Amino acid sequence: MKGTVLKRLMGVIAALVYLTAVGSALADSPPPECASQATTVEMLTCSDWHRTQADALLNQTYAELRADLDETGKTLLLDAQRAWI
């Protein structure tokens, strides 16, 4: 059981890293500042948008993972989170 939770958690982390590096595949379109990123403000605006999209996906995936777990699995997931932090 513990190995399964850790594998799923690693999958969530991998998805977050992928979306952060490649860009978001979510329905929202990035702001116009992401087209040029010519100034620091544009870079920060675009970076914040990508962070927000990745955070939303992470929260959605986490909620789906928790919904599939029994109480023991939820405890193991929480323990894995605390160990990671």
Secondary structure, 3 states (H helix, E strand, C coil): CHHHHHHHHHHHHHHHHHHHHHCCCCCCCCCCHHHHCCCHHHHHHHHHHHHHHHHHHHHHHHHHHHHCCCHHHHHHHHHHHHHHC
